[in-house]
Amino acid sequence: MKTTKYVEDLRTKSIAELDEELVAAKKELFNLRFQNATNQLDNTSRIKEVRRNIARIQGIIAEQNSAE
């Protein structure tokens, strides 16, 4: 499973690294939306995937903050 590997990888990162990952994912989502609006995006399912990754990252950040 690709997603479980991704989540395990996220859990090993520090909060600062997760914040960087979150910013990068949000930038990617912005670019994907822009491409979609201008009809340049071929793989529209990537938007859904990135949105879910953002939610995963935010969930792990919340999890680590509550553990401290």
C-alpha positions in Angstrom: 0.0 0.0 0.0 1.4 3.3 -1.1 -0.6 5.4 1.4 0.5 3.4 4.5 4.1 3.8 3.5 3.6 7.5 3.0 2.0 7.9 6.4 4.7 5.9 8.1 7.3 8.1 6.4 5.5 11.2 7.6 5.4 9.9 11.2 9.2 9.7 11.3 9.5 13.4 10.4 9.7 16.3 12.9 7.1 19.0 13.1 9.3 21.5 11.2 9.7 19.0 8.4 6.0 18.3 8.4 5.3 22.0 8.1 7.7 22.2 5.1 5.9 19.3 3.5 2.5 20.9 4.2 3.6 24.2 2.5 4.9 22.2 -0.5 1.7 20.3 -0.8 -0.4 23.4 -0.6 1.7 25.0 -3.3 1.2 21.9 -5.5 -2.5 22.1 -4.9 -2.6 25.7 -5.9 -0.7 25.0 -9.1 -2.9 22.0 -9.9 -6.1 24.1 -9.5 -4.6 26.8 -11.7 -3.8 24.2 -14.4 -7.2 22.8 -14.1 -8.9 26.2 -14.5 -6.8 26.8 -17.7 -7.6 23.3 -19.1 -3.9 22.3 -18.9 -4.3 19.5 -16.3 -4.5 15.9 -17.7 -4.6 14.0 -14.4 -7.4 15.6 -12.4 -7.4 12.9 -9.8 -4.1 14.3 -8.6 -6.0 17.2 -7.0 -7.9 14.8 -4.8 -4.7 12.9 -3.9 -2.9 16.1 -2.9 -5.9 17.3 -0.8 -5.9 14.0 1.0 -2.1 14.2 1.6 -2.6 17.7 3.1 -5.2 16.3 5.5 -2.9 13.4 6.4 0.0 15.8 7.1 -2.3 18.1 9.2 -3.5 15.0 11.1 0.0 13.9 12.0 1.0 17.4 13.0 -2.1 17.5 15.4 -1.2 14.0 16.7 2.4 15.0 17.5 1.3 18.3 19.1 -1.1 16.5 21.4 1.5 13.9 22.3 3.9 16.6 23.6 
